[in-house]
Amino acid sequence: MVANEPSMGLFRIKEHCKKSARELVTAKLLLMQTDKATQGAYFDADYAVETVLELASARQNIQNSQSDVEKAIELKRLIDQRKTGGSQ
């Protein structure tokens, strides 16, 4: 009968809370660290996706620049040809 007293029940609950509190605090700290790492990984991935999309849109500009350089090289070759052909 002594084990069924309300004060004994409250004592058992108190003991359980004491034992569980450390584990809960440890789990919370681990969760916070994981959350921080996840946020960092999300930021990195988001930044990488943004960079890839910008590179994809820059492709046309790079192609235009390459075409302009090729045209300039060809014009320089023609100018040089005329100079050497005209002086002979």
Secondary structure as UniProt FT lines:
FT   HELIX           2..4
FT   HELIX           6..87
//
